[in-house]
Amino acid sequence: MDISFIGLGKLGLCSAACFAAKGRRVIGVDNNRALVDALNAGQCPIDEPGLPELLGAARPNMTFTTDSTRAVAESGATLIIVPTPSGADGAFVNTYLDAVLEAIGPALVEKDAFHVVDVVSTVMPGSCRNHFAPKLENLSGKRCGRDFGLVYNPEFIALGSVIRDFLHPDLVLIGASDERSGEVVRGLYAGMVESAPTYALMGLTDAEVTKLSLNCFVTMKISFANELTALCERTPGTDVDVVTRALGADSRVGPKYLKGGLGFGGPCFPRDNLAMQRHAAAAGLELNLSPSVVAVNRSVPGRIFERLAERLPAPGPVALLGLSYKPGTHIVEESQGLLLARRLLDAGYELRLHDPKAGPGALEALGGQGRLCADAYEAAEGARAVVLLTDWPEYAGLDPTRLELAAGPEPLFIDGWRLFKHHAFTRFSYLGLGLGPSA
Ligand SMILES: NC(=O)c1ccc[n+]([C@@H]2O[C@H](COP(=O)([O-])OP(=O)(O)OC[C@H]3O[C@@H](n4cnc5c(N)ncnc54)[C@H](O)[C@@H]3O)[C@@H](O)[C@H]2O)c1
């Protein structure tokens, strides 16, 4: 079965290329004409590790167009991956999805064959059942579950490792209006993934709740590790890595996302928590865990700020290394490093900024305040404090002696990820997050 994708952005293009690279014919649709033209010209307009090579292999099986009617007509299933921005109340807004459904509905009228409409974008619980299915039925005059199928099939990927995550899922979550549609989507994934995932087939709304709760659970682990990090800092003779490593070895806990550090950011984790809270509030339930998870996360930049400010008065200068919300991406949306940068700027500190990919985006987000540096050593030049915020592999390879020689008088080094905790510094006063005072 040929498939179509509507929305060829950060997630959509990678997903479409994965299916096509595994031999499936894919019609990719985007309403951004420049993006489609770039793809048709052989370019790779999305910055994601491994995507140019994957697209190279996938291109013989891919067609790019702005015409979603044609895409529906020429495929058996349409995966929709368009933005669902968060509204002021934290709920996801369906404006982009509605526009796509309005294009798909009339296209379904023309089709005799059963067609599966697969929503991949993150949506609020109840959206498929209460909103998308009736909308498609009205637009097409057909019955959902009988004449066409509706599936909710969100992805659990992280920017910077989208392709690896997509090819090696633990879980493929498939909420479906009917058994046949669920099996169609299961078959698509079975022919594409390189792992042996659990296929969780369920109803549409169960899947919508599962998607949000999974991300909320993962962030709960991150915030647990970060509260532990704060506790270890006040407990002489402790190292949070020693504690979390042992905790994670217990299979009831597991090691992933249990590392003390800067906390979570980016386009999914923070807003999925807010959406979960919003959904609960609309259902008349006040959640306790999710608001605490967010509060712990928000406290991390503040904790670093206080540790820095008690030793070094403004204006510093301060070098910030790593501003993307995680390694491997240029994205600075909801980055904890940016929150710290803003706090420092408000307090009158001078900033030197470095990030392997996110420098220009971070500088723009900071309204041009701060000096962008070509490398970490230039950022450290004359700085009174160097703060390592994102655990880019490049930073683990830095020469700590060269950094401290470049720094200004009586310099401070705050290491958000304890990359240099075993190094014997001679000039830096070293503060590793999650390391208690020497016993
Ligand atoms: N990026 C992530 O890490 C991630 C992870 C999990 C889930 N998601 C979810 O996936 C969805 C998409 O995210 P993204 O990061 O890929 O977004 P994106 O902004 O990178 O890409 C969206 C694409 O959709 C296109 N588009 C918008 N309206 C369209 C229309 N009517 N017809 C055709 N194309 C249209 C845009 O031009 C753009 O290219 C969101 O709901 C997001 O929450 C994203």
Ligand as a Chemical Component Dictionary entry (heavy atoms), coordinates in Angstrom:
data_LIG
# 
_chem_comp.id                   LIG 
_chem_comp.type                 NON-POLYMER 
_chem_comp.pdbx_formal_charge   0 
_chem_comp.three_letter_code    LIG 
# 
loop_
_chem_comp_atom.comp_id 
_chem_comp_atom.atom_id 
_chem_comp_atom.alt_atom_id 
_chem_comp_atom.type_symbol 
_chem_comp_atom.charge 
_chem_comp_atom.model_Cartn_x 
_chem_comp_atom.model_Cartn_y 
_chem_comp_atom.model_Cartn_z 
_chem_comp_atom.pdbx_ordinal 
LIG N1  N1  N 0  9.178  17.841 16.790 1  
LIG C1  C1  C 0  9.067  16.933 17.752 2  
LIG O1  O1  O 0  10.001 16.631 18.500 3  
LIG C2  C2  C 0  7.760  16.211 17.946 4  
LIG C3  C3  C 0  7.733  15.052 18.730 5  
LIG C4  C4  C 0  6.532  14.398 18.942 6  
LIG C5  C5  C 0  5.377  14.940 18.414 7  
LIG N2  N2  N 1  5.428  16.076 17.659 8  
LIG C6  C6  C 0  4.179  16.602 17.124 9  
LIG O2  O2  O 0  4.185  16.518 15.705 10 
LIG C7  C7  C 0  3.467  17.603 15.157 11 
LIG C8  C8  C 0  4.334  18.305 14.132 12 
LIG O3  O3  O 0  5.527  18.733 14.742 13 
LIG P1  P1  P 0  6.806  19.170 13.897 14 
LIG O4  O4  O 0  7.851  19.463 14.908 15 
LIG O5  O5  O -1 7.103  18.198 12.817 16 
LIG O6  O6  O 0  6.262  20.536 13.248 17 
LIG P2  P2  P 0  6.958  21.449 12.134 18 
LIG O7  O7  O 0  6.473  22.823 12.382 19 
LIG O8  O8  O 0  8.422  21.183 12.083 20 
LIG O9  O9  O 0  6.339  20.896 10.748 21 
LIG C9  C9  C 0  4.996  21.003 10.417 22 
LIG C10 C10 C 0  4.863  21.036 8.889  23 
LIG O10 O10 O 0  3.462  21.023 8.567  24 
LIG C11 C11 C 0  3.260  21.873 7.436  25 
LIG N3  N3  N 0  1.841  22.248 7.350  26 
LIG C12 C12 C 0  1.135  23.060 8.181  27 
LIG N4  N4  N 0  -0.147 23.138 7.754  28 
LIG C13 C13 C 0  -0.247 22.365 6.657  29 
LIG C14 C14 C 0  -1.320 22.047 5.761  30 
LIG N5  N5  N 0  -2.549 22.540 5.954  31 
LIG N6  N6  N 0  -1.067 21.239 4.721  32 
LIG C15 C15 C 0  0.166  20.738 4.508  33 
LIG N7  N7  N 0  1.215  21.001 5.316  34 
LIG C16 C16 C 0  1.010  21.802 6.386  35 
LIG C17 C17 C 0  4.222  23.031 7.709  36 
LIG O11 O11 O 0  4.485  23.762 6.532  37 
LIG C18 C18 C 0  5.441  22.302 8.258  38 
LIG O12 O12 O 0  6.358  21.965 7.229  39 
LIG C19 C19 C 0  3.041  18.486 16.336 40 
LIG O13 O13 O 0  1.744  18.142 16.764 41 
LIG C20 C20 C 0  4.018  18.090 17.410 42 
LIG O14 O14 O 0  3.492  18.265 18.708 43 
LIG C21 C21 C 0  6.591  16.720 17.394 44 
# 
loop_
_chem_comp_bond.comp_id 
_chem_comp_bond.atom_id_1 
_chem_comp_bond.atom_id_2 
_chem_comp_bond.value_order 
_chem_comp_bond.pdbx_ordinal 
LIG N1  C1  SING 1  
LIG C1  O1  DOUB 2  
LIG C1  C2  SING 3  
LIG C2  C3  SING 4  
LIG C2  C21 DOUB 5  
LIG C3  C4  DOUB 6  
LIG C4  C5  SING 7  
LIG C5  N2  DOUB 8  
LIG N2  C6  SING 9  
LIG N2  C21 SING 10 
LIG C6  O2  SING 11 
LIG C6  C20 SING 12 
LIG O2  C7  SING 13 
LIG C7  C8  SING 14 
LIG C7  C19 SING 15 
LIG C8  O3  SING 16 
LIG O3  P1  SING 17 
LIG P1  O4  DOUB 18 
LIG P1  O5  SING 19 
LIG P1  O6  SING 20 
LIG O6  P2  SING 21 
LIG P2  O7  DOUB 22 
LIG P2  O8  SING 23 
LIG P2  O9  SING 24 
LIG O9  C9  SING 25 
LIG C9  C10 SING 26 
LIG C10 O10 SING 27 
LIG C10 C18 SING 28 
LIG O10 C11 SING 29 
LIG C11 N3  SING 30 
LIG C11 C17 SING 31 
LIG N3  C12 SING 32 
LIG N3  C16 SING 33 
LIG C12 N4  DOUB 34 
LIG N4  C13 SING 35 
LIG C13 C14 SING 36 
LIG C13 C16 DOUB 37 
LIG C14 N5  SING 38 
LIG C14 N6  DOUB 39 
LIG N6  C15 SING 40 
LIG C15 N7  DOUB 41 
LIG N7  C16 SING 42 
LIG C17 O11 SING 43 
LIG C17 C18 SING 44 
LIG C18 O12 SING 45 
LIG C19 O13 SING 46 
LIG C19 C20 SING 47 
LIG C20 O14 SING 48 
# 
